[in-house]
Amino acid sequence: MSNDTIQGLLVEAKRASERDDRARMVVIADEILKRDPASFDALFIAGVALLGSKQEGLALQLFNVAKEATTLPAALSAVWNNIGCCLQDYEPAQAYLAFLESLSHGEQPSVYANLCNVSSSIGRHAEALDWAAKSAETGGADASYNKSFALFSMGRWAEAWPEYAKSVGVREGTDRGYGLPRFKAGEDFNRCLVHGEQGIGDEILFMSMLPADFGGAIECHPRNETLFARSFPSARVYGTLGRPYLDWLGLEMAQGLAYELEMGGIGEFFAPAPFARAAYLTADKSRRLASEVWLDDPPARALKVGIAWTGGLWRTGRARRSIPFHEIIRLKALQNLGVQFVNLEYEDRREELKSAGLDWLNPSWATKKGTDTDDLAALVSALDLVIAPTTSLVDLCGALGVECWAMVDENPQWRYSDFAGQDSMWFYQSVRCFRQQVRDGGKWTRVVGEVMAALRERVSPPQTQESKEAQEAQEVAAE
């Protein structure tokens, strides 16, 4: 293949990139690599296409090869930036180093926004603010969204909410085309549509900031509809988020609906400072009763404890948020102390539990993926305690006022930031945190050990001097 032909293909690849035609980019890169296996441009083009398609693992391999195929500073800076982008959701500490390496080969404004994001995700919140400022100074990407999470983590909520709001309509899934202006301070909030913008757990968390007597409309995920409708009886709740047609919107507007506000924006008006709230969601009484009956057959043991150990999706840090099953097996030692464990994993774990000799209940009708949150709410409300990693299950327990022990990774999401207190969590009074420390090296052994010790104490609290004397008196009387 002649140089002219390769140059022609590179021009075509650029046009495909401008059209966001990733499939064509890969085809063109493949054509070049067949003739020139060491082509930096082709490797880079294919890597960008795969990264844009969320195939970060494959993209990473191509960028790792590409960085060996050039000595040009600008090219190295660009490829290291993309390596960081491949790693930031899965290995944020490695992504941080990759972004710094990118800067060592030349300034790229886009890298500063990326460093803001990844710095906050590894607990370097103050540094993240500096990177956001640097991005703004150099004309880089708007880092407001990521800057907001650093500010939230530091407890600076009054500063964080406006930064968070700047990305409204830009974040995926927030612009639903309601045709309504965004709510402003001083306007009638009861004429506002509050709508979901992220996941199930985020909806539950953000609703903690909604006034209990809110009289407007709520659009949420279908799984949360019945739970929200019961818990906010003055509002009209529509579980249509993610569906293309909103047959209720015209009627709402005819009856006076005048504004819209994403759920994450509620805090801008009603949560200027960190707080921890008691229960604000209400489980269905009949479903809870049915769960209690199910839990009592066979007869209940001393303590009914729900447990989960898988945290989040791979894209949201599952590897660092999940507790390895071999650590969970250690809880077997507590089964003989009168604890009935209830499996709250959404995936089917029955065979895994059976093979490990764990005699746990498996209420899959309430926990399997896609079920109505109301069923899970009723189940956890019937439990004495829930132990879980940082998942939406913690949000649900906190919102219901159910006692929950959260096993928190070293660099958690902002809602779990240790600025809230070593054993505390912002938003929820009923949640107690058991936190990983730097010295744990990403291992969960110490955290699980602390949970087991606390559970032993919960089942068999240490005797006070007074109870010991009473027990001794009973023994003497018996003789």
Solvent accessible surface area in square Angstrom, and as a share of the most:
residue,aa,sasa,rsa
1,M,91,0.41
2,S,63,0.41
3,N,117,0.60
4,D,119,0.62
5,T,64,0.37
6,I,28,0.14
7,Q,104,0.46
8,G,40,0.38
9,L,28,0.14
10,L,32,0.16
11,V,72,0.41
12,E,55,0.25
13,A,2,0.01
14,K,134,0.57
15,R,146,0.53
16,A,0,0.00
17,S,52,0.34
18,E,127,0.57
19,R,144,0.53
20,D,87,0.45
21,D,50,0.26
22,R,85,0.31
23,A,74,0.57
24,R,83,0.30
25,M,10,0.04
26,V,56,0.32
27,V,72,0.41
28,I,0,0.00
29,A,1,0.00
30,D,66,0.34
31,E,54,0.24
32,I,0,0.00
33,L,39,0.19
34,K,123,0.52
35,R,126,0.46
36,D,53,0.27
37,P,102,0.64
38,A,71,0.55
39,S,15,0.09
40,F,35,0.15
41,D,67,0.35
42,A,0,0.00
43,L,10,0.05
44,F,45,0.19
45,I,26,0.13
46,A,8,0.06
47,G,0,0.00
48,V,51,0.29
49,A,1,0.01
50,L,27,0.14
51,L,34,0.17
52,G,30,0.29
53,S,45,0.29
54,K,128,0.54
55,Q,82,0.37
56,E,16,0.07
57,G,50,0.48
58,L,103,0.51
59,A,0,0.00
60,L,32,0.16
61,Q,105,0.47
62,L,40,0.20
63,F,0,0.00
64,N,49,0.25
65,V,81,0.47
66,A,0,0.00
67,K,44,0.19
68,E,133,0.60
69,A,39,0.30
70,T,20,0.11
71,T,122,0.71
72,L,120,0.60
73,P,81,0.51
74,A,81,0.63
75,A,16,0.12
76,L,25,0.12
77,S,2,0.01
78,A,25,0.20
79,V,0,0.00
80,W,54,0.19
81,N,16,0.08
82,N,21,0.11
83,I,5,0.03
84,G,0,0.00
85,C,28,0.17
86,C,4,0.02
87,L,29,0.15
88,Q,40,0.18
89,D,49,0.25
90,Y,72,0.28
91,E,91,0.41
92,P,14,0.09
93,A,56,0.43
94,Q,96,0.42
95,A,0,0.00
96,Y,22,0.08
97,L,100,0.50
98,A,3,0.02
99,F,0,0.00
100,L,62,0.31
101,E,63,0.28
102,S,0,0.00
103,L,38,0.19
104,S,83,0.53
105,H,50,0.22
106,G,32,0.30
107,E,106,0.48
108,Q,46,0.21
109,P,50,0.32
110,S,48,0.31
111,V,0,0.00
112,Y,12,0.04
113,A,9,0.07
114,N,29,0.15
115,L,0,0.00
116,C,0,0.00
117,N,46,0.24
118,V,1,0.00
119,S,0,0.00
120,S,13,0.08
121,S,32,0.20
122,I,26,0.13
123,G,37,0.36
124,R,111,0.41
125,H,29,0.13
126,A,62,0.48
127,E,39,0.17
128,A,0,0.00
129,L,28,0.14
130,D,97,0.50
131,W,47,0.16
132,A,7,0.05
133,A,51,0.39
134,K,73,0.31
135,S,0,0.00
136,A,82,0.63
137,E,131,0.59
138,T,41,0.24
139,G,66,0.63
140,G,23,0.22
141,A,58,0.45
142,D,112,0.58
143,A,8,0.06
144,S,8,0.05
145,Y,59,0.22
146,N,36,0.18
147,K,58,0.25
148,S,0,0.00
149,F,48,0.20
150,A,0,0.00
151,L,3,0.02
152,F,1,0.00
153,S,4,0.02
154,M,42,0.19
155,G,22,0.21
156,R,93,0.34
157,W,1,0.01
158,A,68,0.53
159,E,84,0.37
160,A,0,0.00
161,W,5,0.02
162,P,61,0.38
163,E,25,0.11
164,Y,2,0.01
165,A,18,0.14
166,K,120,0.51
167,S,14,0.09
168,V,36,0.21
169,G,37,0.36
170,V,124,0.71
171,R,28,0.10
172,E,169,0.76
173,G,48,0.46
174,T,5,0.03
175,D,105,0.55
176,R,59,0.21
177,G,61,0.59
178,Y,14,0.05
179,G,73,0.71
180,L,23,0.12
181,P,82,0.51
182,R,64,0.24
183,F,8,0.03
184,K,136,0.58
185,A,82,0.64
186,G,86,0.83
187,E,59,0.26
188,D,71,0.37
189,F,24,0.10
190,N,78,0.40
191,R,106,0.39
192,C,0,0.00
193,L,0,0.00
194,V,0,0.00
195,H,2,0.01
196,G,0,0.00
197,E,10,0.05
198,Q,68,0.30
199,G,36,0.35
200,I,28,0.14
201,G,8,0.08
202,D,30,0.15
203,E,1,0.00
204,I,1,0.00
205,L,0,0.00
206,F,7,0.03
207,M,0,0.00
208,S,3,0.02
209,M,10,0.05
210,L,1,0.00
211,P,38,0.24
212,A,69,0.54
213,D,107,0.55
214,F,3,0.01
215,G,19,0.18
216,G,0,0.00
217,A,0,0.00
218,I,0,0.00
219,E,0,0.00
220,C,0,0.00
221,H,61,0.27
222,P,43,0.27
223,R,65,0.24
224,N,0,0.00
225,E,62,0.28
226,T,58,0.34
227,L,0,0.00
228,F,0,0.00
229,A,44,0.34
230,R,78,0.28
231,S,16,0.10
232,F,2,0.01
233,P,105,0.66
234,S,63,0.41
235,A,14,0.11
236,R,94,0.34
237,V,19,0.11
238,Y,48,0.18
239,G,2,0.02
240,T,20,0.11
241,L,25,0.12
242,G,71,0.68
243,R,123,0.45
244,P,111,0.70
245,Y,179,0.68
246,L,35,0.17
247,D,134,0.69
248,W,18,0.06
249,L,21,0.11
250,G,51,0.49
251,L,116,0.58
252,E,6,0.03
253,M,81,0.36
254,A,85,0.66
255,Q,130,0.58
256,G,24,0.24
257,L,11,0.06
258,A,21,0.17
259,Y,34,0.13
260,E,22,0.10
261,L,0,0.00
262,E,0,0.00
263,M,0,0.00
264,G,0,0.00
265,G,1,0.01
266,I,0,0.00
267,G,0,0.00
268,E,59,0.26
269,F,51,0.21
270,F,83,0.34
271,A,2,0.02
272,P,90,0.56
273,A,55,0.43
274,P,50,0.31
275,F,57,0.24
276,A,45,0.35
277,R,63,0.23
278,A,58,0.45
279,A,56,0.43
280,Y,18,0.07
281,L,7,0.03
282,T,69,0.40
283,A,14,0.11
284,D,31,0.16
285,K,173,0.73
286,S,78,0.50
287,R,82,0.30
288,R,101,0.37
289,L,109,0.54
290,A,60,0.46
291,S,1,0.01
292,E,57,0.26
293,V,95,0.55
294,W,81,0.28
295,L,3,0.02
296,D,69,0.36
297,D,108,0.56
298,P,88,0.55
299,P,117,0.74
300,A,46,0.36
301,R,95,0.35
302,A,80,0.62
303,L,19,0.09
304,K,30,0.13
305,V,0,0.00
306,G,0,0.00
307,I,0,0.00
308,A,6,0.04
309,W,7,0.02
310,T,18,0.11
311,G,0,0.00
312,G,22,0.21
313,L,99,0.49
314,W,151,0.53
315,R,90,0.33
316,T,63,0.37
317,G,2,0.02
318,R,35,0.13
319,A,71,0.55
320,R,79,0.29
321,R,16,0.06
322,S,22,0.14
323,I,3,0.02
324,P,55,0.35
325,F,39,0.16
326,H,122,0.54
327,E,9,0.04
328,I,1,0.00
329,I,59,0.30
330,R,81,0.30
331,L,3,0.02
332,K,90,0.38
333,A,61,0.47
334,L,1,0.01
335,Q,26,0.12
336,N,143,0.73
337,L,74,0.37
338,G,22,0.21
339,V,0,0.00
340,Q,16,0.07
341,F,1,0.00
342,V,0,0.00
343,N,7,0.04
344,L,11,0.05
345,E,10,0.04
346,Y,72,0.27
347,E,72,0.32
348,D,104,0.54
349,R,44,0.16
350,R,133,0.48
351,E,132,0.59
352,E,55,0.25
353,L,3,0.01
354,K,153,0.65
355,S,98,0.63
356,A,21,0.16
357,G,36,0.35
358,L,8,0.04
359,D,93,0.48
360,W,12,0.04
361,L,36,0.18
362,N,43,0.22
363,P,0,0.00
364,S,55,0.36
365,W,108,0.38
366,A,1,0.00
367,T,13,0.07
368,K,111,0.47
369,K,146,0.62
370,G,50,0.48
371,T,20,0.11
372,D,43,0.22
373,T,4,0.02
374,D,0,0.00
375,D,36,0.19
376,L,30,0.15
377,A,0,0.00
378,A,1,0.01
379,L,0,0.00
380,V,0,0.00
381,S,12,0.08
382,A,9,0.07
383,L,11,0.06
384,D,53,0.27
385,L,0,0.00
386,V,0,0.00
387,I,1,0.00
388,A,0,0.00
389,P,0,0.00
390,T,2,0.01
391,T,23,0.13
392,S,50,0.32
393,L,14,0.07
394,V,0,0.00
395,D,1,0.01
396,L,3,0.01
397,C,0,0.00
398,G,1,0.01
399,A,0,0.00
400,L,20,0.10
401,G,38,0.37
402,V,15,0.09
403,E,64,0.28
404,C,0,0.00
405,W,7,0.02
406,A,0,0.00
407,M,3,0.01
408,V,0,0.00
409,D,5,0.03
410,E,65,0.29
411,N,38,0.20
412,P,30,0.19
413,Q,68,0.30
414,W,22,0.08
415,R,15,0.06
416,Y,1,0.01
417,S,6,0.04
418,D,87,0.45
419,F,115,0.48
420,A,22,0.17
421,G,28,0.27
422,Q,94,0.42
423,D,83,0.43
424,S,50,0.32
425,M,4,0.02
426,W,23,0.08
427,F,0,0.00
428,Y,3,0.01
429,Q,119,0.53
430,S,27,0.17
431,V,9,0.05
432,R,101,0.37
433,C,2,0.01
434,F,11,0.05
435,R,13,0.05
436,Q,12,0.05
437,Q,50,0.22
438,V,120,0.69
439,R,178,0.65
440,D,19,0.10
441,G,60,0.58
442,G,45,0.43
443,K,140,0.59
444,W,9,0.03
445,T,73,0.42
446,R,61,0.22
447,V,0,0.00
448,V,2,0.01
449,G,24,0.24
450,E,70,0.31
451,V,2,0.01
452,M,12,0.05
453,A,56,0.44
454,A,16,0.12
455,L,0,0.00
456,R,102,0.37
457,E,99,0.44
458,R,92,0.34
459,V,35,0.20
460,S,71,0.46
461,P,89,0.56
462,P,97,0.61
463,Q,93,0.41
464,T,87,0.51
465,Q,122,0.54
466,E,139,0.62
467,S,44,0.29
468,K,89,0.38
469,E,93,0.42
470,A,52,0.40
471,Q,80,0.35
472,E,102,0.46
473,A,62,0.48
474,Q,130,0.58
475,E,91,0.41
476,V,104,0.60
477,A,88,0.68
478,A,90,0.70
479,E,179,0.80
